[in-house]
Amino acid sequence: MKGTTALVTGGSRGIGRAVVQSLIEDGYEVINFSRTAPAQLLPGEIFESVDLGDPKRAREAAFDWAAKKDILNLVNNAGMIHIGKIEDITLEQIDDMVSLNMIAPLIMTQAVLPAMRANKFGRIVNIGSRAALGKSGRTIYGGTKAGLAGMTRTWALETAADGITVNAIAPGPIATELFLASNPPDLPQTKKIAESIPVGRFGEPEEIAHVVRMFLDRKAGFLTGQLLYVCGGMTVGLTA
């Protein structure tokens, strides 16, 4: 939306990159917080290198930009995963995932809330995961994403009277660069995963970006506190 600023975390690749590109096309000015810069900076994109897993650095960057601009749109996309069985989980892995998957979104939200409340308008979108429903090897990842869903509902209640909406998206398997690197399309295992999805294919990052745009739309003011699964039907049921 022309003249409107959005903050997107983890906007240099994957789903985050698709979100940044989509919002730029819609006329938003986009601030991208990521550790690494995108391959190419887009017109209207502001990049700052931020380790969002470091709460002190995340707070410093978020409040600095919030003091300079009215950020009325926030997409908490950055996240991380350590895969491991129950008995193999370490305290370091827990700290990593809690810091990035839960604490960083909270800090970003705290930074932008004053401007949103002053403008009586705000849109916050949190990117969760289907793994929050339960998936082998995802004890802490699924737990933090389930926690983010709970935070989403609470924030929606606390901000609704100020014209602010807070929603979450839980993607299913999405064909990002990282996913395809671990799951090459020609491997039988990858084909098996795709066949288990009711629509018969993996999702594309642009499809998640499309839903983000829907939640950010000014006409979406009656839509808050919701968790939307964008998963090709996997949360409804698996194919045979």
Backbone bond lengths (Angstrom), bond angles and torsions (degrees), N, CA, C in turn:
res aa  C-N    CA-C-N  psi(-1)  N-CA   C-N-CA  omega(-1)  CA-C   N-CA-C  phi
1 M - - - 1.457 - - 1.531 109.09 -
2 K 1.305 116.49 124.61 1.458 121.54 -172.75 1.521 111.65 -55.72
3 G 1.344 114.84 130.43 1.453 120.11 176.98 1.515 114.37 82.98
4 T 1.333 117.49 1.62 1.456 121.63 -178.02 1.521 110.00 -105.75
5 T 1.322 115.87 136.80 1.462 120.91 -179.01 1.525 110.66 -101.13
6 A 1.323 115.27 135.36 1.462 122.04 176.32 1.521 108.98 -123.73
7 L 1.312 116.39 142.31 1.456 122.68 173.15 1.516 108.12 -107.39
8 V 1.337 116.34 125.11 1.461 122.29 179.09 1.517 108.07 -122.16
9 T 1.309 117.18 125.24 1.468 119.64 176.71 1.521 109.43 -93.70
10 G 1.328 115.28 145.09 1.465 119.69 -178.27 1.513 111.76 63.97
11 G 1.333 116.18 41.90 1.454 120.81 -172.98 1.520 115.85 -94.00
12 S 1.322 117.89 15.37 1.466 119.62 -175.98 1.519 114.35 -96.79
13 R 1.331 117.29 -13.27 1.465 119.13 178.54 1.518 109.87 -156.83
14 G 1.328 115.22 169.35 1.451 121.31 174.80 1.515 114.03 60.54
15 I 1.318 115.65 -140.58 1.459 121.60 -179.36 1.523 110.68 -58.90
16 G 1.326 116.66 -43.12 1.466 120.15 -179.53 1.513 112.59 -59.24
17 R 1.330 116.37 -38.78 1.469 119.15 179.66 1.529 110.75 -66.71
18 A 1.324 116.13 -41.20 1.460 119.61 178.04 1.524 110.85 -62.65
19 V 1.331 116.86 -36.85 1.466 121.03 178.09 1.522 110.37 -65.20
20 V 1.335 116.55 -46.47 1.466 120.10 179.20 1.524 110.56 -58.98
21 Q 1.310 117.28 -48.29 1.468 121.50 -178.80 1.529 111.05 -60.67
22 S 1.315 115.89 -42.77 1.459 120.26 -179.11 1.530 111.49 -64.15
23 L 1.321 116.45 -43.14 1.463 119.83 -178.63 1.530 111.42 -69.62
24 I 1.327 116.15 -36.93 1.471 119.71 176.29 1.531 109.60 -60.85
25 E 1.323 116.25 -43.20 1.468 120.75 178.77 1.524 111.45 -61.23
26 D 1.334 116.18 -31.15 1.464 120.77 180.00 1.525 112.87 -83.30
27 G 1.339 116.99 -2.17 1.459 120.23 176.87 1.509 115.53 96.79
28 Y 1.330 117.21 6.58 1.457 119.75 175.99 1.530 110.58 -73.85
29 E 1.307 116.64 149.84 1.458 121.66 161.75 1.525 105.10 -88.43
30 V 1.330 117.33 130.81 1.465 120.31 -173.84 1.524 111.04 -121.47
31 I 1.318 115.40 126.71 1.461 122.04 171.91 1.521 106.88 -97.19
32 N 1.308 116.14 122.99 1.460 122.94 -176.96 1.526 109.82 -108.46
33 F 1.334 116.17 112.36 1.461 122.33 174.39 1.521 108.67 -97.62
34 S 1.317 117.29 110.67 1.463 122.06 176.03 1.520 107.88 -148.32
35 R 1.315 115.78 161.99 1.463 118.46 176.37 1.515 111.32 -71.13
36 T 1.345 116.26 -39.08 1.465 119.81 -178.44 1.519 110.30 -115.22
37 A 1.313 115.86 148.60 1.460 121.33 -178.55 1.528 110.26 -73.41
38 P 1.318 118.02 152.68 1.464 120.29 175.28 1.518 110.28 -68.98
39 A 1.306 116.51 161.24 1.468 120.62 179.73 1.521 110.92 -58.02
40 Q 1.316 116.82 -35.18 1.463 121.41 178.74 1.520 109.40 -145.01
41 L 1.314 115.79 126.69 1.455 120.82 177.76 1.521 109.46 -76.08
42 L 1.323 116.52 133.31 1.458 121.56 -178.16 1.529 111.29 -90.07
43 P 1.328 118.24 152.19 1.461 120.45 174.50 1.526 109.27 -60.26
44 G 1.325 116.13 127.07 1.456 119.24 -177.68 1.515 113.73 92.84
45 E 1.333 117.10 -0.32 1.463 121.47 178.52 1.522 110.14 -101.92
46 I 1.316 116.01 134.03 1.461 122.92 175.12 1.519 107.11 -113.91
47 F 1.327 116.62 121.37 1.467 119.88 -179.65 1.515 110.74 -106.90
48 E 1.328 115.41 136.50 1.465 120.20 169.93 1.516 108.50 -134.49
49 S 1.321 115.32 130.22 1.454 120.42 178.66 1.528 109.01 -74.48
50 V 1.324 115.72 116.29 1.464 121.41 -177.14 1.524 109.04 -137.31
51 D 1.321 116.19 126.43 1.458 120.64 171.49 1.521 106.57 -85.78
52 L 1.322 116.39 97.02 1.457 121.35 -175.42 1.528 112.42 -70.68
53 G 1.320 116.27 -11.34 1.457 119.68 175.08 1.516 112.72 -80.03
54 D 1.331 116.50 -5.65 1.465 123.05 176.72 1.524 107.24 -104.70
55 P 1.338 118.67 101.41 1.463 120.94 -175.10 1.523 114.05 -55.12
56 K 1.310 117.49 -37.74 1.467 120.65 -179.39 1.527 110.47 -64.44
57 R 1.330 116.86 -46.81 1.463 121.30 -179.85 1.527 110.69 -67.80
58 A 1.333 116.64 -40.20 1.459 120.51 178.97 1.525 110.87 -61.69
59 R 1.313 116.78 -44.23 1.467 120.70 179.49 1.524 111.22 -64.49
60 E 1.313 115.92 -42.53 1.468 120.53 -179.59 1.532 110.89 -59.38
61 A 1.327 116.57 -48.56 1.460 120.50 -177.90 1.523 111.59 -67.24
62 A 1.346 116.83 -43.75 1.463 120.78 -176.61 1.525 111.58 -64.86
63 F 1.310 117.20 -46.32 1.462 119.66 -177.27 1.530 111.60 -73.59
64 D 1.325 116.61 -27.89 1.461 119.67 176.13 1.526 110.60 -64.36
65 W 1.336 116.89 -47.73 1.465 119.97 -179.55 1.524 111.41 -71.69
66 A 1.321 117.28 -33.15 1.463 120.30 178.49 1.526 111.20 -65.77
67 A 1.334 116.32 -26.66 1.463 120.01 177.61 1.522 111.66 -78.03
68 K 1.346 116.19 -22.16 1.461 120.19 -177.30 1.523 113.19 -95.71
69 K 1.331 117.31 -25.36 1.467 120.66 -175.44 1.523 110.78 -141.47
70 D 1.320 115.99 150.79 1.457 120.74 170.73 1.524 107.62 -82.24
71 I 1.325 116.22 101.21 1.462 121.68 179.82 1.523 107.34 -93.01
72 L 1.319 116.22 104.15 1.463 121.26 -174.57 1.525 113.07 -102.76
73 N 1.326 116.32 2.73 1.466 121.53 179.14 1.525 108.42 -138.12
74 L 1.307 116.40 126.32 1.460 121.68 -177.82 1.521 109.91 -130.90
75 V 1.336 115.97 128.87 1.466 121.41 174.99 1.521 108.07 -120.15
76 N 1.321 116.16 106.02 1.464 122.05 178.68 1.524 108.22 -85.72
77 N 1.318 114.78 89.69 1.465 120.63 -174.65 1.529 113.26 -102.93
78 A 1.315 118.03 -32.48 1.468 120.95 -174.04 1.526 111.07 -59.02
79 G 1.309 115.46 138.30 1.459 120.30 178.38 1.521 109.62 -162.23
80 M 1.319 115.61 169.14 1.460 119.05 178.11 1.519 109.23 -146.41
81 I 1.332 114.59 161.43 1.458 120.15 -178.28 1.523 110.27 -139.92
82 H 1.319 115.16 136.36 1.462 122.71 165.42 1.526 105.00 -116.91
83 I 1.320 117.51 125.99 1.455 121.29 179.70 1.522 109.15 -98.76
84 G 1.323 116.59 130.53 1.452 119.17 179.56 1.520 112.16 -172.82
85 K 1.298 116.19 153.66 1.456 121.43 176.88 1.523 110.21 -70.99
86 I 1.310 115.72 161.49 1.469 121.47 -176.48 1.521 111.60 -49.44
87 E 1.337 116.11 -48.70 1.460 120.20 -173.80 1.529 113.66 -71.45
88 D 1.338 116.79 -12.12 1.462 120.09 -177.03 1.533 113.88 -101.33
89 I 1.321 117.57 -3.62 1.471 121.13 -177.22 1.520 110.09 -67.66
90 T 1.332 115.47 135.98 1.467 120.51 179.77 1.530 110.17 -111.66
91 L 1.328 115.47 159.25 1.468 120.59 177.98 1.524 110.81 -63.49
92 E 1.333 116.29 -33.67 1.464 120.23 178.99 1.524 110.85 -64.20
93 Q 1.326 116.12 -41.17 1.466 120.13 178.19 1.530 111.08 -64.68
94 I 1.315 116.09 -39.78 1.465 119.85 177.39 1.518 110.29 -61.63
95 D 1.324 116.65 -47.47 1.469 120.96 179.73 1.522 110.99 -58.81
96 D 1.336 116.74 -44.47 1.461 121.68 -179.12 1.528 111.19 -58.18
97 M 1.327 115.77 -50.50 1.460 119.92 -173.79 1.525 112.97 -74.18
98 V 1.320 117.30 -36.31 1.468 119.67 176.83 1.523 109.91 -66.20
99 S 1.327 116.92 -41.94 1.464 120.53 -179.10 1.521 112.30 -61.42
100 L 1.327 116.51 -45.95 1.462 119.62 -175.18 1.527 112.98 -85.44
101 N 1.325 117.58 -38.55 1.459 120.69 -173.82 1.524 114.59 -85.50
102 M 1.354 117.19 -19.28 1.462 119.42 -177.67 1.531 113.42 -127.49
103 I 1.326 116.20 -47.91 1.466 118.41 -175.85 1.527 111.03 -70.08
104 A 1.336 117.87 -43.24 1.471 120.13 179.97 1.531 112.31 -59.12
105 P 1.344 119.98 -46.78 1.465 118.82 176.72 1.527 112.97 -59.39
106 L 1.325 116.78 -36.64 1.458 119.97 178.15 1.530 110.98 -64.13
107 I 1.326 116.28 -44.74 1.466 120.38 -179.87 1.522 110.93 -63.09
108 M 1.345 116.65 -44.85 1.465 119.90 179.19 1.528 110.54 -59.33
109 T 1.318 115.84 -42.88 1.466 120.94 -178.65 1.521 110.84 -66.28
110 Q 1.317 117.65 -42.95 1.465 120.60 177.61 1.522 111.59 -58.94
111 A 1.325 116.47 -36.34 1.465 120.72 -177.33 1.523 112.34 -69.48
112 V 1.336 117.50 -39.19 1.462 119.86 -173.61 1.527 113.84 -91.77
113 L 1.309 118.04 -13.97 1.469 120.81 -175.97 1.530 114.39 -58.33
114 P 1.340 120.11 -43.14 1.467 118.76 -178.32 1.525 113.16 -56.24
115 A 1.331 118.20 -43.95 1.471 121.02 179.70 1.518 110.75 -67.93
116 M 1.325 116.82 -39.78 1.457 119.72 178.68 1.521 110.62 -62.40
117 R 1.313 116.51 -44.06 1.465 119.66 -179.53 1.532 110.97 -67.27
118 A 1.307 116.52 -37.95 1.469 120.00 179.25 1.523 111.23 -65.58
119 N 1.350 116.62 -34.14 1.462 121.40 -179.29 1.530 113.19 -90.25
120 K 1.332 115.77 -3.52 1.465 120.86 -176.43 1.527 111.70 53.95
121 F 1.311 115.03 35.61 1.459 121.43 178.30 1.517 109.76 -159.12
122 G 1.320 115.87 137.78 1.451 120.33 174.43 1.513 110.86 -170.49
123 R 1.318 115.31 150.60 1.456 121.49 177.68 1.529 108.19 -133.62
124 I 1.331 115.68 123.70 1.462 121.62 177.95 1.527 108.30 -124.57
125 V 1.326 116.06 128.29 1.464 121.46 178.33 1.522 108.52 -125.67
126 N 1.318 116.60 124.38 1.459 122.34 177.87 1.528 109.35 -105.54
127 I 1.322 116.10 134.19 1.466 119.77 178.55 1.533 109.08 -96.10
128 G 1.311 114.94 111.33 1.456 121.34 179.76 1.513 111.28 -97.28
129 S 1.336 115.97 -140.94 1.466 119.74 -179.90 1.523 109.90 -163.47
130 R 1.325 114.70 147.60 1.464 120.53 173.48 1.526 110.89 -62.22
131 A 1.346 116.97 -21.80 1.462 121.01 -179.69 1.523 112.22 -63.05
132 A 1.323 117.62 -16.70 1.463 120.63 177.55 1.525 111.67 -64.33
133 L 1.328 116.97 -18.75 1.460 121.36 177.42 1.530 111.44 -80.02
134 G 1.346 115.00 -11.53 1.452 120.10 -179.05 1.515 111.50 117.79
135 K 1.308 115.52 123.62 1.461 120.42 176.53 1.522 108.35 -156.92
136 S 1.302 116.56 136.72 1.456 121.55 -177.29 1.533 111.20 -55.47
137 G 1.318 115.86 134.99 1.460 121.41 177.30 1.511 114.46 82.89
138 R 1.348 116.93 3.23 1.476 119.63 -175.30 1.528 112.30 -117.66
139 T 1.328 117.57 39.18 1.466 120.02 -177.79 1.516 112.31 -52.56
140 I 1.329 117.27 -56.38 1.462 120.16 -175.67 1.522 111.47 -81.46
141 Y 1.327 117.65 -39.39 1.461 119.87 178.30 1.531 110.23 -60.09
142 G 1.333 115.79 -51.54 1.460 119.69 178.76 1.515 111.67 -62.18
143 G 1.327 115.93 -37.46 1.460 119.99 179.15 1.518 112.71 -65.20
144 T 1.338 116.49 -41.90 1.467 118.87 179.75 1.517 111.56 -70.62
145 K 1.335 117.50 -34.88 1.461 119.70 178.28 1.533 110.85 -71.71
146 A 1.326 116.91 -34.09 1.461 119.82 173.85 1.537 109.36 -66.22
147 G 1.327 115.83 -38.39 1.457 119.81 176.79 1.515 111.76 -63.10
148 L 1.335 116.47 -39.21 1.466 120.71 178.79 1.525 110.51 -64.28
149 A 1.327 116.74 -35.98 1.468 120.39 177.36 1.529 110.17 -64.51
150 G 1.330 116.68 -41.04 1.457 120.39 177.38 1.513 111.98 -65.86
151 M 1.322 116.73 -39.75 1.461 121.16 176.80 1.529 110.60 -62.68
152 T 1.327 115.75 -39.05 1.469 120.77 179.30 1.527 110.77 -57.26
153 R 1.318 116.48 -47.15 1.468 120.66 -178.13 1.532 110.89 -65.08
154 T 1.326 116.61 -40.89 1.459 120.16 179.77 1.519 111.20 -66.03
155 W 1.340 116.76 -44.53 1.467 120.04 179.48 1.520 110.84 -63.04
156 A 1.330 116.35 -37.02 1.465 119.84 179.10 1.527 110.30 -59.77
157 L 1.325 117.00 -42.43 1.457 121.15 179.74 1.533 111.54 -67.30
158 E 1.330 116.22 -40.58 1.458 120.25 -175.68 1.525 113.39 -74.24
159 T 1.325 117.44 -18.79 1.472 120.12 -174.52 1.519 114.36 -115.36
160 A 1.318 117.73 -6.15 1.467 121.02 -173.22 1.526 112.88 -57.39
161 A 1.313 117.69 -39.02 1.463 120.89 -177.29 1.525 112.38 -68.14
162 D 1.320 117.05 -14.30 1.471 121.48 -178.83 1.524 112.44 -98.76
163 G 1.327 118.22 11.33 1.459 120.57 179.58 1.518 113.49 76.77
164 I 1.324 116.23 19.93 1.467 121.79 -178.66 1.528 108.82 -106.28
165 T 1.320 116.59 134.69 1.460 120.65 174.23 1.519 109.58 -112.21
166 V 1.318 114.87 146.56 1.468 121.37 179.31 1.523 107.73 -134.41
167 N 1.314 116.24 119.57 1.459 121.28 -178.48 1.528 110.12 -136.33
168 A 1.315 115.99 166.33 1.466 121.03 -179.94 1.522 110.57 -132.84
169 I 1.317 114.54 150.93 1.463 122.51 176.20 1.527 107.85 -120.74
170 A 1.322 116.07 132.84 1.463 120.38 177.24 1.529 108.60 -115.64
171 P 1.328 117.23 98.08 1.469 119.87 -178.93 1.523 112.32 -71.82
172 G 1.327 114.56 149.84 1.454 120.54 167.63 1.516 107.76 -89.68
173 P 1.336 119.88 -155.82 1.471 120.88 -179.55 1.531 111.14 -63.41
174 I 1.319 116.08 119.47 1.461 122.05 -178.14 1.527 108.70 -117.09
175 A 1.322 116.33 134.55 1.469 122.23 -175.58 1.530 111.29 -79.44
176 T 1.324 115.63 67.19 1.464 120.25 173.96 1.527 108.88 -84.29
177 E 1.330 115.61 170.37 1.467 119.50 177.92 1.522 111.10 -58.34
178 L 1.336 115.63 -41.84 1.461 120.73 -178.02 1.529 110.88 -66.26
179 F 1.327 116.49 -42.58 1.465 120.42 -179.65 1.521 110.93 -64.20
180 L 1.333 116.61 -44.55 1.465 120.53 -177.09 1.526 111.70 -70.62
181 A 1.334 116.70 -27.14 1.471 119.56 176.69 1.525 110.41 -66.46
182 S 1.344 115.30 -35.56 1.462 120.03 179.21 1.519 112.45 -87.28
183 N 1.337 115.55 -19.47 1.463 120.76 -177.75 1.532 110.21 -133.20
184 P 1.336 117.42 73.03 1.461 120.14 -179.92 1.528 111.09 -54.73
185 P 1.334 117.47 136.19 1.476 121.62 -174.15 1.526 115.08 -56.24
186 D 1.348 117.32 -27.28 1.464 118.78 -174.92 1.529 113.52 -87.49
187 L 1.336 117.77 -3.53 1.462 119.93 -179.71 1.522 110.69 -77.85
188 P 1.329 118.26 141.06 1.471 121.39 177.80 1.523 112.58 -56.23
189 Q 1.346 116.20 -37.84 1.466 120.10 -179.66 1.534 110.91 -62.57
190 T 1.342 116.05 -40.71 1.461 120.17 179.70 1.521 110.47 -66.15
191 K 1.319 116.33 -42.23 1.467 120.54 178.74 1.528 110.80 -63.61
192 K 1.314 115.97 -35.88 1.465 120.52 179.29 1.527 110.35 -65.58
193 I 1.327 116.50 -41.13 1.469 120.02 178.32 1.523 109.71 -62.22
194 A 1.329 116.04 -46.43 1.468 120.20 -178.97 1.527 110.84 -61.10
195 E 1.320 116.58 -39.36 1.462 120.43 -178.91 1.524 112.16 -68.97
196 S 1.333 116.92 -22.03 1.471 120.35 179.81 1.522 112.22 -80.02
197 I 1.329 116.61 -10.19 1.467 121.15 179.86 1.529 107.90 -88.01
198 P 1.323 118.79 126.58 1.467 120.57 -176.55 1.524 114.64 -51.36
199 V 1.331 118.99 -37.44 1.472 119.02 179.91 1.524 111.85 -79.12
200 G 1.339 117.77 -6.74 1.452 121.81 173.28 1.513 116.66 81.97
201 R 1.318 117.59 16.68 1.470 119.86 -179.97 1.524 109.52 -159.74
202 F 1.346 114.88 169.37 1.455 120.43 174.12 1.528 109.72 -82.11
203 G 1.319 115.62 156.14 1.451 119.49 175.45 1.517 110.93 -77.91
204 E 1.310 116.31 162.89 1.457 122.46 177.07 1.527 109.65 -109.09
205 P 1.339 118.06 146.39 1.468 120.18 179.15 1.521 112.89 -52.95
206 E 1.326 116.62 -35.72 1.461 120.79 -179.18 1.533 111.96 -63.66
207 E 1.330 116.43 -25.99 1.466 119.11 179.12 1.522 111.16 -73.02
208 I 1.315 117.34 -32.87 1.463 120.27 174.15 1.524 109.61 -71.22
209 A 1.328 116.11 -40.20 1.467 120.49 178.42 1.527 110.78 -59.82
210 H 1.323 116.41 -36.46 1.462 120.67 179.03 1.530 111.03 -61.53
211 V 1.329 116.66 -41.29 1.465 120.74 179.81 1.530 110.39 -70.44
212 V 1.319 116.62 -36.72 1.472 120.18 175.10 1.524 109.70 -57.26
213 R 1.317 116.42 -46.86 1.477 120.77 179.77 1.523 110.85 -58.89
214 M 1.320 116.16 -38.43 1.467 119.92 178.98 1.527 110.77 -61.30
215 F 1.335 116.29 -46.84 1.462 120.21 -179.55 1.533 112.32 -66.37
216 L 1.337 117.03 -30.70 1.460 120.51 -178.44 1.532 112.77 -80.57
217 D 1.304 116.82 -16.70 1.459 120.71 -175.32 1.530 111.17 -58.03
218 R 1.314 116.21 141.74 1.470 120.80 179.01 1.523 112.05 -63.56
219 K 1.324 116.46 -23.22 1.463 119.89 -179.91 1.529 111.94 -81.31
220 A 1.330 117.49 -2.26 1.467 121.32 -176.98 1.530 111.61 -95.24
221 G 1.307 117.60 29.27 1.456 121.33 -175.27 1.514 115.54 -71.10
222 F 1.329 118.28 -14.08 1.464 121.69 179.94 1.523 111.11 -100.75
223 L 1.328 115.63 10.10 1.469 122.14 -175.81 1.522 108.13 -116.84
224 T 1.314 117.40 102.51 1.467 119.59 -178.01 1.523 111.17 -149.85
225 G 1.318 115.77 154.05 1.456 121.81 178.97 1.513 114.89 74.36
226 Q 1.337 116.53 18.71 1.461 120.17 -174.03 1.531 112.60 -103.96
227 L 1.317 115.48 150.22 1.461 123.22 173.70 1.523 107.49 -117.43
228 L 1.321 116.56 114.17 1.461 121.82 -176.19 1.532 110.18 -107.98
229 Y 1.328 115.73 119.55 1.465 120.50 176.43 1.529 109.40 -82.83
230 V 1.322 115.91 123.45 1.464 121.94 176.46 1.526 104.94 -115.30
231 C 1.318 114.97 86.87 1.467 119.89 -163.18 1.521 113.59 -139.21
232 G 1.315 118.20 13.60 1.461 119.64 179.82 1.510 113.79 65.92
233 G 1.348 116.41 19.77 1.464 120.33 178.53 1.518 115.22 93.77
234 M 1.329 118.23 3.74 1.462 120.33 -175.40 1.524 112.99 -65.17
235 T 1.336 117.20 -30.53 1.462 118.40 179.97 1.520 112.12 -81.22
236 V 1.334 116.46 -7.24 1.461 120.45 175.58 1.519 108.98 -88.14
237 G 1.323 115.88 -42.29 1.456 120.23 178.75 1.508 110.01 170.42
238 L 1.318 116.08 153.19 1.455 121.11 179.98 1.514 110.79 -87.59
239 T 1.322 115.94 154.24 1.456 119.71 172.18 1.512 109.34 -74.54
240 A 1.295 116.52 167.95 1.472 120.62 -176.41 1.525 111.04 -60.86
